[in-house]
């Protein structure tokens, strides 16, 4: 289902300046001529979204993603200055997003909170993405990807996910009146299963190695639109999805009035890392900031395909992840988007241990922000560099991606035992503890 809808009228709140798709992979003009300069990046129409990556530059071993391009010169000069007068949600930033055909849930607008426990020059701030409609950053992506599904006239959407992505896709599909299938793992926690089904999603638990093959069959045979990755060689993800994450950069700029020196991002496939980086590059394009922050990917030490790719100087890498509590960002394969963000910003790819993430999670909770283990990877990354004596350019922003309710081991923690209200000595012991 690849019909090409008309772009909404500029008079509508969903007016988009998106003009097409551009490959992040650049082909060589002549593969047999050493030293030949690379040719221009291939470009494609805006519709249909290229959910399988670039068909020109991708190979059997590397899948290159595409990004969305815009008529940047047509943006009103006061667009960012007047952002606060527009409604909350992606509508606020609609010209710099793909067309928003699906109704929203007031995504975005999450708080930027100071983290006083980590004194660094310029200050440290936490962008608390648990305040989104389904309690995670994935809502920013799925407002855009479900809009793409509406735009191509798909019967529904399908996603491979163990939690955040699936719940978010299910919520936005329900809002848009679309069906949603979530291909998940056989050990999906009951709480996550209930979360998905509450939105009317069809939950399909299968062994991990079967998740993506089944997703591709649902796309091919049922006509569902994929809102997660289709390519086994390397992650490309949805062409439109990372555009939704640009709004994090816009919001940080609106609150701080400048670009931070460094941004630390919990990283799985690198889509949010890339989106935030791209948002700041757009702000720099308009002369609103004088720098693009250094982007730091923070991956579980048990895996880390992006860190492996950066070390090896390759577009993407495969790893064999070990056990980790950070299941939301536990990935075996990386993608080129993350490499671009780290390389172009002069940042880095960090590996953080479960112990470091758990300590960071507790640190955030003591400051009033309750995130899952994965969500604390950014704070863990800053702590790791600070302990190692590395200079971290400030101000620093750490993205906390999702609510502590998403942790798989949550239900395994014993509930607090009852206290006898008549036993004041026992109450005092609790208070002192």
N, C-alpha and C positions, 0 to 999 in steps of 0.2 A: 504494500500500500504506500505508494510514493507520489501521491498527487501533490501539486505545488500550489498552496494557497496564496492568495494575494496578500501582500504586505498590508497591515492595517493602515488606515488613513492617519496622517500626522495629527489630525484633530482628536484622535481617540487616546485614552490613557495608556494603551499598550503600544503606541507608536514606537517603532524600532528603526534605528539607523543601520542595522545589520545589512551587509551587501553580499556576502558570500562566505565561502570557506577557503582557508589557505593551509596548505600542508606545512607541518613543522619539519618535514624531511626535505632536503634539497638535493635533487639529482645532479650527477656530474654530466657535463655536456658531452664528454667523450670518455667512456670508461677506460679505453685502451690508450689514452694519451696522458702520461704522467704529468702532474702539475697543472692540469687543465682546471681553470676556475669553475666552481659550481654554477649551474644554471639557476634561473629564478625559481622560487618556490611555486609549485603547481597550485592553481586556483580553480575553484569549483563554484557553481551556483549555490545559493543558500539552501535550496531544497532539492532533493531530500537530504536530511542530515546524514553524514557519512559515519555510520555507527561502526564500521569495520576499519576505520583508519584511512590513510591515503592510498588509493589504488594505483598511484603512479610510482611513489618512492618506496613503498613497503616491499619487503622481501620475505622469503620463507622463514628467515631467522629474526627479522626485526620488523615490527609493525609501527609505522610512524603515525601519530595522531594528526588531526587537523584542528585549527582554531577558527573562530569566527572573526571576520573583518567588518569594519564599519566605515560609514561616511563621516569620519571624525570632523571634517571641516564644517559640517552642517549642525553641529551641536550648538545650542544657544550659549552666548558668552557668559550668561549668569547661571548656567545650569547647576553648578555645584553650590554657588552662593545661595540659591533659593531652594535647596533640597529640603530644608526643614518645613517649608510651606506645603510640601506635597505629602500625600498619604503614606503611611507606613506600609512596608512590603516592597516587593520588587518593582511595583509601579513607580516608585520614587525614582528609580534609575532606568526606567524602560528604554530610553533611546540608546543606551549603551549595553543592552541585552538583546538576545534573540527575541522574536515576537512572543508575547505572553498570551497565548490562546487559552490556557487553563486558568481558572480562577485561583486566587491565592488564599493563604491562611495568615496573612500579616507576618510573613517570614522576615527575619532580619531585625534590625533595630536593637540588637543585643547590647548589654552594658559593657563598658570598658572600665575595669575596676583596678585601683592601685594595689600592688602587692608589696606591703611594707616590710615583709619578712625577708626580702631580698634586696638590700640596699646597693644599687648600682647607679653610676652617674647617669643622670637624665631620668631615672625612675624605671620601675618595671610595672607593666600593666597586663591584666588578664582580660581577654575578650571571651566572655562567657556564653558560648554557643548553646548551652543547655536551655537557654530561655526561648529557643525556637519552638514552633508549634508541636513537633513530636520530640522535643528535647534533644535535638542534635543539629549539627551543621549541615546535615544532608538535606534539610528542607530548602536550603538555598539552591542546591543542585536540582532537586526534583521539581521545584516550581518550573524550571526551565525545560527539563527533559520531558515531563508530562505535557507541557505545552507543545513540544515537538510532536508527541504522539497524537495530540488533538489536531495539530496542523497537517499531519499526513493521513488523517482519517483512520487510525489504527483501531482495532477492536478492543485493545487493552494494552497494558504494559507488563513486561516481565523483567525480573531482577534476580540476580544471584546475590544472596546476602545472608549474614548470620544475625542481623539485628538492625542497626541504625538505618541503613540504606533501605532495607525492605519495609520497615515501618513507615518511613517517610514517603516512599513511592506509593505504598498502599493508601496513605492518607490523601495524597494529592490526586491519585487516581479516583478515589471515592468522591472527592470534591468536584472532579471534572466529569463524573458519571461514567468512568471507564472501569473495565475489569482489571484486576491485578493478580499476577501469579508470582509467588516468591519461592524460588528454588533455594532451599537452605540445607543445612547439615542434619544428619540423622539424630544428632545429640542436641538439637535446638532446645534451649531451656523452656519449660512450660510457660514462664512469664512472657518470653519473647513470642512464643507461639500464640498465646492469648492476645498479645499486643497486635500481631499481624491480622489475626482473624477478626478482631474488633472492628477493623476497617472494611471487612468483607473480602479480604484477600484469600486466594486459594494458596494454601501452604503445601509445598512439595518437598518433603525431606528426602534427601538421597545421599549416598556416600560422597565425600568431598570431591573425588576425582570425576564424579559423574555430573557435578553441578553445571558446569559450562556446556558440555555436550547436550544436556537436556534443555538448557536455556536456548541454545541455537535451534533445537528441534521445535520448541514452542514458537520461536520467531518464524521459522520456515513453514510450519504446518498450520499454526493457529492464527498467524497474521498479527501477533502481538509486537509492539514496538519495544526494543531492548533499551533499558535505561541503565544498564551496567555493561561491563566489558564483554565483547564477543571474540576477541582475538587471542589465541593461545600463545603465539610467538612472543608477544610483549603487550603490555596493557595500552590500549588506546582509549577505551571508555567512549562515552557519548560525545559527539562533536560539540554539542551545545552546553553540556553539563558544567564544565569548569567556569564558564562565563558567569554563572550564578555566584560563584565565590568571589568575584571581583568586588562585590558589594561590601565584603568585609574590609577591604582596603579603603573604599569610599567612606565607610563609617568611622574607621580609625582616624582618617584625615579630618573628618568633620569634627571629631571630639578633640583631637590634639592640636589641630591647626597646622600640622606639619607631618612629614613622613618620619616614622621611627627609624632609628639606626639599624635595628635588627628585629626580625620577626621569627619566632620559633613555632613550628607547626608539627603536631602529631601527624605522622605520614604513613599511609599504606601504599596506595597507588600514585600519590603525588598530585591528584587533581586539585585539591584545595591549595596546596603549595603553589602550583602554577597559577591558579586563579587569583590568589592574593598578589602574587608578583605582577601579573598582568595588570591588575587594577592600579597598582602604584606606577607602572610604566605609563599608563594612560594619564594619570594625574601629572606625571612629569611631562608628558607630551603637551599638555595644556599650560605648562609653566606654573602649576599650582604648588609643586614641591620641587626642591632643588636636588633631590637624590632619590634613588630607589633603595629601600632597605635591603640589607643582607638577609637572604632567606635561609633558614636552617631547618632542614628536614630532621625530624626526631623519630627514629624507627626502633622497634624492639631489637635488642641485641641478639635475640634468638633467631633473627632472620636478617632483614635489611637488604633487599634487592637494590634499592636506590644507592645506598652506600657502596655496595659492591660494584655497581655500574660506574660511579664516580671514581672509585679507586682504579678501576681498570681502564677508564677512559673510553667506555663503550656506550651506545645509546640506551641499552637496557640489559638487565641481567636476571638470571634465575638463581634462586638459593633453595636450600632445603631447611625450612624453619624448624626450630626446636619448640618444645612446649613453652608457652608464655601466657600470662593472665591477660595480656593486651590483645585479645582475640580480634578486636575491631580493626587493628592495623597490622595483623599478622599475615603477611603476603609472601608468596613464593616467587612472584614475578613482578618486575617493575616496569616502568614506562618512561618514554623519552621526555614527557612534560616535566617531570621532577628534575631531570638532568638539566634541562634548559633553565629552569628557575634558579637552581643552585649555581650553575656556571655563570649565567648572565648577571646575577646579583653579587657575585663574589662571596657567597655564603658557604655552607658546608652541609654534609650529611653525617649526622651523629647517631651512634648506637647507644641506647640507654637500657639498662637492665631492669628487670621486674622490681628489684629492690629500690632502685632509684625512682621508678615511676610510683611505687607504693608510698614512698616517703613524700614525693611531690603531691600525690593525691591527698595525703593527710595534711600537708602544709596548706593546700588550697582549702580544705574543709575547715581548718582552724580559722581561716579568713572568711568563712561563710559561703564558699563555692564548693559544691559537692559534685565531683566528676567521677566518671568511671576511670579505671586504671589507664586505659589508652589515652583518655583526655588529658592526663597529667604529663604526657611525654614531653610537651614543650617546656614546662617548668623544670622537668628533670634534665632537659638538655642545657638550659641556662645554668643550672646548678653544677652540672658536670664541667662546663667550660670555666665557670668561676673557681671551682675547686682546683682545676688544673692550671690556674694562673693566666688563662687567656683573657685578653682584653675584649670585652663585649661592648660593641658600639651602642650607645643609648640615644634616646629612650628605647626600651625593649618592650615588645608586645609578645605575650605568649597566648596562643589560641587554645582554649579549653573546649574540647569538641562536643561533649555530651554528658548527660546526667549520670550520676552514680547508680541510678536505678537500672542502668544497662549492664552492670557487671554480672557475669555469669554466676559467680560464686556468692551472690548476694543472699540467696535463700539458704545457703549452707551456713551462714553465720547465725549462731544461736541468739534467740531473742533475749532481751534483758529480763532477768528473773523478777518475780513479784516481790514487793516489799510489804512488810506488815506495818500499816500506818500507826499502830500502837507501840511499835518498837522504835522509840526515838533514837536509841543508841545505834540501831541498824541504819536508820535514815541518815544520821550524822556520818557514819562510815561511808555511805554512798556519796554524800556531799563532799567529804574530804577527798574521796577517790577521784 
